[in-house]
Amino acid sequence: MDKPVSSYLRGPARFCNVKTSRTPPPPDPNEPANVAQAIASWGLEYIVITSVDRDDLPDQGSGHFAETVQRLKTLKPDMLIEALVPDFQGDRSCVEKVATSGLHVFAHNIETVEELQRSVRDHRANFKQSMDVLKMAKEYAPPGTLTKTSVMLGCGETPDQVISTMEKVRAAGVDVITFGQYMRPSKRHMPVSEYITPEAFENYRALGVEMGFRYVASGPMVRSSYKAGEFYIKAMIEDDRAKSGAVAESSS
């Protein structure tokens, strides 16, 4: 949030190149208002808000997320807002606070297949906890709110593991999934196990559509906040709004 630091309770994942701090500063109480003002001045239609983990805070940063969304909606009611959030250590109250803040897309990344969670992510993160967070978000968020997650490929996963993970993510009610190629930030980070072919990425995209995901972005350069995906998600949200309005009008 305020600076690119992580809390002293959560170290960086083996793939992450974000600098961390054992003594992160307290969040700036004016940050939600300042961020909302800045974003509102940019003239954007779709924005992704994210942060590092702040496990050192009582609410793990969820209050900052929620207030930023709410202030932004006041300034720009028509702007579509995605929040890419940490797992909040599975805390229901934190998930509920963000999921009910008025955002349009609740995103939390599982990062890799279920079998590689411990070797790729920080040991305090795990597949079940991430799945629970995505399920909670779907439970608490108003109808029409999308849930989204992302997976890096090339970390040593097998195709069968990818497919099994996709099935579990879809069973959790997740609407959007993206796949991208893991790229090693430096020699200190986890090495790339494999460079996935464009054909394999396309196969995962097609399979995801068959499974019922509303949107799948899959390609070597795709990242969790993928511009082409944002345009498509924006179109989905606007289509849902139009259909909801039509239904309300016909029933009145």
Secondary structure in CASP SS format (residue, H / E / C, confidence):
PFRMAT SS
TARGET T0000
AUTHOR 0000-0000-0000
METHOD secondary structure of the structure
MODEL  1
M C 1.00
D C 1.00
K C 1.00
P C 1.00
V C 1.00
S C 1.00
S C 1.00
Y C 1.00
L C 1.00
R C 1.00
G C 1.00
P C 1.00
A C 1.00
R C 1.00
F C 1.00
C C 1.00
N C 1.00
V C 1.00
K C 1.00
T C 1.00
S C 1.00
R C 1.00
T C 1.00
P C 1.00
P C 1.00
P C 1.00
P C 1.00
D C 1.00
P C 1.00
N C 1.00
E H 1.00
P H 1.00
A H 1.00
N H 1.00
V H 1.00
A H 1.00
Q H 1.00
A H 1.00
I H 1.00
A H 1.00
S C 1.00
W C 1.00
G C 1.00
L C 1.00
E C 1.00
Y E 1.00
I E 1.00
V E 1.00
I E 1.00
T E 1.00
S C 1.00
V C 1.00
D C 1.00
R C 1.00
D C 1.00
D C 1.00
L C 1.00
P C 1.00
D C 1.00
Q C 1.00
G C 1.00
S H 1.00
G H 1.00
H H 1.00
F H 1.00
A H 1.00
E H 1.00
T H 1.00
V H 1.00
Q H 1.00
R H 1.00
L H 1.00
K H 1.00
T H 1.00
L H 1.00
K C 1.00
P C 1.00
D C 1.00
M C 1.00
L E 1.00
I E 1.00
E E 1.00
A E 1.00
L E 1.00
V C 1.00
P C 1.00
D C 1.00
F H 1.00
Q H 1.00
G H 1.00
D C 1.00
R H 1.00
S H 1.00
C H 1.00
V H 1.00
E H 1.00
K H 1.00
V H 1.00
A H 1.00
T C 1.00
S C 1.00
G C 1.00
L C 1.00
H C 1.00
V E 1.00
F E 1.00
A E 1.00
H C 1.00
N C 1.00
I C 1.00
E E 1.00
T C 1.00
V C 1.00
E H 1.00
E H 1.00
L H 1.00
Q H 1.00
R H 1.00
S H 1.00
V H 1.00
R C 1.00
D C 1.00
H C 1.00
R C 1.00
A C 1.00
N C 1.00
F H 1.00
K H 1.00
Q H 1.00
S H 1.00
M H 1.00
D H 1.00
V H 1.00
L H 1.00
K H 1.00
M H 1.00
A H 1.00
K H 1.00
E H 1.00
Y H 1.00
A C 1.00
P C 1.00
P C 1.00
G C 1.00
T C 1.00
L E 1.00
T E 1.00
K E 1.00
T E 1.00
S E 1.00
V E 1.00
M E 1.00
L E 1.00
G C 1.00
C C 1.00
G C 1.00
E C 1.00
T C 1.00
P H 1.00
D H 1.00
Q H 1.00
V H 1.00
I H 1.00
S H 1.00
T H 1.00
M H 1.00
E H 1.00
K H 1.00
V H 1.00
R H 1.00
A H 1.00
A C 1.00
G C 1.00
V C 1.00
D C 1.00
V E 1.00
I E 1.00
T E 1.00
F E 1.00
G E 1.00
Q E 1.00
Y C 1.00
M C 1.00
R C 1.00
P C 1.00
S C 1.00
K C 1.00
R C 1.00
H C 1.00
M C 1.00
P C 1.00
V C 1.00
S C 1.00
E C 1.00
Y C 1.00
I C 1.00
T C 1.00
P H 1.00
E H 1.00
A H 1.00
F H 1.00
E H 1.00
N H 1.00
Y H 1.00
R H 1.00
A H 1.00
L H 1.00
G H 1.00
V H 1.00
E H 1.00
M H 1.00
G C 1.00
F C 1.00
R C 1.00
Y E 1.00
V E 1.00
A E 1.00
S E 1.00
G C 1.00
P C 1.00
M C 1.00
V C 1.00
R C 1.00
S C 1.00
S C 1.00
Y C 1.00
K H 1.00
A H 1.00
G H 1.00
E H 1.00
F H 1.00
Y H 1.00
I H 1.00
K H 1.00
A H 1.00
M H 1.00
I H 1.00
E H 1.00
D H 1.00
D H 1.00
R H 1.00
A H 1.00
K H 1.00
S H 1.00
G H 1.00
A H 1.00
V H 1.00
A H 1.00
E H 1.00
S H 1.00
S H 1.00
S C 1.00
END
